[in-house]
Amino acid sequence: MGFLRRVVLGSAFLVVASAAPAPACTTFRMDTPDGPIVGANIDLFIPGDGLVFVNRRGVAKSGFGPSTTGETIEWVSQYGSVTFSLAGREFAVSGMNEAGLAVSSMELLASEFPEPDARPPLPIGPWEQFMLDNCATVEEVIAMERVVRIQDDAPPLHFLFTDANGNSAAIEWFDGQCEARTGADLPTAAMSNMPYGRAQEALERGGARWWWSNPGQSAERFAACDARAKAFDPSGEISAVDYAFGTLTGPVAASHTKWSIVYDIANREAWYGTVVNQKVKHVVFADLSFECDEPLLMLDINAPIEGDVADAFVPYDPDVNGMVFRRFCAQYGLDVPEEVSVAVTSHVDGFKCAEETAADPRLVPGPSRPQLQALTEGATISRLSEAAVDE
């Protein structure tokens, strides 16, 4: 990477790290005899424009900026995925990979991301995509947080990850330290816009205390997710996917909900509707190819279609992606110089199949599968990132 390009991309990283969406949002897991169902609402005070991507495995990628020791992360995507994005390629807001790992993000103003350290940084959206590229389980996600640091100047978020085993992890940061709740520490598999512990306390005591911050009735949405999940009758006439949509469009819906997404993890299907086009659409992973020699695919999330949309995807268009990125920045009031916008979009457009890409010695590879397996040992400990990161 040339010196001038590194300087421009370094400036671009500062823009990228303030351009992440700050949605309110709600996410929950619902258990069924056939496997977990995940529902997510994306609530925005800007138009819900965006793209759906079919991301390929075997793509060589790299981060936007260096760690305190000058290292930038480099990796090859291990899994293909379907992701939903407001800002374009690599900027995932929600998604699921072919291993059955699903994730969605929600605003949490009480959160505080880590200060710069020796871990290579990634902004919110690319951090989320990195996890989908490399992880199959929530334990692997927690382990990966020790490898790559989330860095963003946007309003902070927290995340709910769910895997094909039916396990979930609530990932949050307080005072710069990661807190990952799983298993018995996650009695309710849901998140809104309160710290998880506070939302669970509100549920157990029958409501939030009057002096607690409760943005957008977060405690009530959290409680509704819990009640609806417990009330689901798998022997009833309503399918699990339709029931999950009933939760998203009913008790947890907001006046500014723009997207509703449901992941049927066992069947590897993603279902969604938008405020612009409320007709439900779905993507069946079995109908897609995630091979790297296939084209990267994209689809306007508000396209006037319905039903199975696998055939509606079109090959990735960098001009459209650049327009989406610039429009997103404008909607968020970000004054992004043209050269910085070009640097960001050109960087991700440079991601190619691994065999086509020469390694840059300045970049630090992500962990191999054996290394990741070793990292996941004990990964359910709540505060993994408090351990020394010296791998």
N, C-alpha and C positions, 0 to 999 in steps of 0.2 A: 504494500500500500504506500503510495507516494506521500511525501511530507505534506504537501498542500492539501491532498485529500484527507489525510489524518487530521489536520487542523480544522478543515471544514466539517468533517464528520464529528469531531469533538464538539464543535459548536452545535451541530445538529442534535447530538445527544442531549444537550441542555434543553433544546426545544422539545424533543421527543419525550423527555422526562417531565415535561409540564403539559403535555398534550393528551394524557390519558383521560378517558371519560370518567366522570364522577357521578355515576348513577346511584339512585337510592337502591332499589331492587330488593328482591326476595328470592331465596333458593331453599329447596327442601328435598329430602329423600323419602320415598314411600316404598315400603317393603311389600312384595307380592310373592306368591308361591313360585312364579316364573323368574324372579330376579328383581333387582332394584329399579325403580323409576325415579328420575330426577326432574323436578320442575323448576323453572327460573323465569322471573319477570325482570326485564330491563326497563327501568323507569328513568326518563330523561326530561329535562326542561328545554331540550333542543329537538329539532326534527329527528325522527328515527330513521335517517338514511343509513345505508350500510351495505355490506357485501357478505355473502356466504362463500367460504372457500373449501375446496377439496385439496388438502395438503398432502404431499407425497412423502413416502419414506425414502431414505437414502440421499437426502439433500444436504450438502455441506453448507453450514451457516456460521455466522460469527456475530459477536456483540457489537454495540455501538461505541463503547468507550472503555477505557482501562480502569483497573483497580488502583489502589494506592501504591502498588508495586509495579504498575505499568502493564499488567497482564489483561488481555481481552479473551473472553471465552470463545472457543470454537467447538462445534459439534456436528455430528451427522444425524439427522432425524432417524430414529429407530422405528417409529410408528407413523402411519398416515393418520389423518384426522379430518374432521369437518368442524369448521370454526365460524363464529359469527363476529363480525368486526365493524366498528364505526369508522375507524381511521385507515383501513386498508390492510394490505398484506402484512402478516406477522403480528398485527395488533389485535390479538384475540380478546374478546369480552367474555365469551363463553364458548364451549366446545366439547367434543368427545373424540377420543382416538380409537383406533381399531382394536386395541386391547381392552376397551370398555372403561377407560378412565374418563370421567366427565368432570367439568369444572365450570363454575360461574363466579363472577365477582360482584361485590356490593360495596358501596361507600361506607367507610367507618371513620368519621372525623376524629374519634378518640384514639385512633391508631397513630403510631409514629414509626416510620421505616428506619432501618439501620443506618448509622453513619458510615461513610466510606471506610472500607477495610481491605484486606488482602484478597477478598473474594471478587472476581470479575462481576461488574454490575450489568443488569438488564432493566429497562423500563417495564412498567406494569404489563402491557400487552405482550411484548416479546418474552417476558418472564413466564407468563401463562402459556404461551406457545411452546417455549422451551420445555416446560413440564409435560405437555402433551406429546412433544417430539420424543421424549426420553423415558417416560415413566409408565408403568402398567398398574401400579398399586399406590395406595395412599402412603404406605411405608416408604416407597421409593421417592415420592414427592417430598416427604419430610427430610429424608436423607439428602436430597438434592439441594434443599435450602441451605445446607452447610457448604455447598459448592459454589452456588451462584447467588449473589445478593440482589434483592429487589431495590431499585433506586428510582425515585420519582418525586418531582416537586408538585405533582398534581395532588388534589385531595386524596388522602390515603384510602385504600380499600382493604377488605378482607375476603377470604375465599372459602368456598365449600367444595372439596374434592370428594368424589365417590368412585369406587372401582367395581369391577365385575364380581368381586367376592361379596359385595354388599357392605363393604366397610367405607366409612366416611371420615374425613379429617377437616376440622375447622382450623384455618390457618390465619393468625392475626399477629400483629407486632405492637408491643407496648414498650415505651422507653427504648426503642431500637432492638428489642429482643423478640425473637420469634416464639410464639406460644401455639403449639399444635395440639389440638384435642382430638382424641380418638377413643374408640371402645367405650369403657365405662365412664370416661371423662366427657363423653358426648351423648348424654341420655336422650337428647332431642336432635335429630339430624335435620336441622334447619338453621338459617341465618337471615337476618334482616340488616338493620343499620345501628344496632346496639352491640357492644362487646358481647361475645357469646355468653360469658358467665353472668352478666347482668340480665340478659334476656331470659336465661334459664331460671335465674332467681325470681324474675317477675312472673314467669309461668308458674313456679311452685308456690308463690305467695298470692296468686290470683290477680296480679296486675302490677304495673309499675308504680313506684312511689311518686307522689306528685312533683317532687323536686328533681327527679331523674330526668336527664335528657332522653327524650323518646321521639326522635325524628320520624315524621310520617307514620306515627302509630306503630313503631317498630315492634314493641312488645306485643301488641295485638296481632300483628301479622305473624310473628313467631308462634304465638299461641294457636292461631288459626291453622297454621301448617301442622302443628302437633295434633290438634283435634281431628283434622281432616285425614291425616295419615292413619290415625288409630281407628277411624270410622270406616275405612275402606273395606268393602265386602267383596272378596275375589270371586264369590259364587254368584254375585249379582249380575244384572244385565248390562251395567256400564263397564266398559273396558277400563283397564288401569290408566291408559293414556288419556282417554276422555275424562276420567275422574280427575287426573292431575290438571288437565286444562280447566276443569270446573273450579279447582282451587285457585288457579292463577287468574282466572277471569272473574272470580267471585270474591271470597273474603280477603284475599291478599292483593287484589287489584288496586291501583291508584289512578287518579285522574290523569296522570302523566305517564302511565305505562305505555311503552312504545312497542316492545316485543315480548311475546310469551313463547317459551321454548320448553319442550319435554324430550328427555332422553330415555328411550327404552333400551337399557344397557344390555340386557340378555339377548335381545334381537338386533342390537347394533343399528338402531333407527333413531333419527333426530326428527322431531316434529316441531313446527313453529307456525305462528301467526303474528301479524303486525297490526298496528292501529290503522295503517294505510290500506292493507289488504288482509282483512280478518279471516279470510278463507284459510283453513288449515292445510298446510303443505308438509310433505315428509320426504326424507332422504333415507334410503335403505343402503347400508354400507355394502351389502352383498352385490349391489348393482354397480358399484364403483370400482375403479382400479386405483390403487395407491402406489403402483410401480413408478419408479423414478423416470422411466423412459416415456411415460404417459404425460400429457400436458397438465400443468397446473390449471385447475378449473375455478371459475367464480360465477356468482349469480347475484343479481340485484335482490336484496332481501324483500323489497316491496314490489317485485314484479307481479303483474296481474295474472297469476296462475294459481292452480290449486292441485291437490292430490300429490302423486308421486312426481317429483321435480327432477329426477336424475337426468333426464334427457334435456332439461332446460339449461343446464350449466354450459358455459362457453369457455374457450381457452382464455387464459389470463391475458389482460390487456394493460400494459404498463401505463398507457396514457389515461385510461379510466381510473386506475389505481391512484395515479398522481392527482387527478381531479378530486377523488374522494378524500385523499389526505388533506389537500388544500382547503376543500370545503369544510371538513371537520375542524381544522384550525381556525377558519374564519368564524364558524358557528360558536366556537369557544372563545372568540375575541383574542386569538393569538396572532400577533404580527410576525409572520414568518417570512424572512427574506427568501427570494426565489432560489438563491444558490443553496440555502439550507434545505428547503423543500426538495430540491433536486438531489441533494446529498443523501437525504433519508430514503427516498424512494429508489434511488439508484443503488444504494447499499443493499436493500432487500432484493432488488431485481438482479443483483449479481449472485444470488444463491443458486447454485447449479448442482446437478448430480455429482456425488462425491468423486467418481472416477474422472470427471471433467475438470476438477478443481485442484490446483497445486496448493500444498500447505504453506502458510506464512509462518516463519519461525517466531514471529512476535506473538503469535496467538497460542493460547493454552488450551489443549484439547479437553473436552468434557470427559467425565469418568467412563471407563469401559464397563461392560456388563458385569464382569467379576468384581471390579472395584465398587460398582453400585450395590451389588449384592452384599458386599462386606459392610458398606455404609448403612444398609438398612437394618443391620443387627442392632436391636434396641431402639429402632426408629420411632417407637410409640412414646418415648420419653417426652414429656410436655415441652421442655425448652432445649431442643437440640442445639440451637445456634449459640447457646451459652458455652458449649464446648469449644476448645481451641480449634481453629480452622487452620490446620497446617498440612493437610494432605498435599 
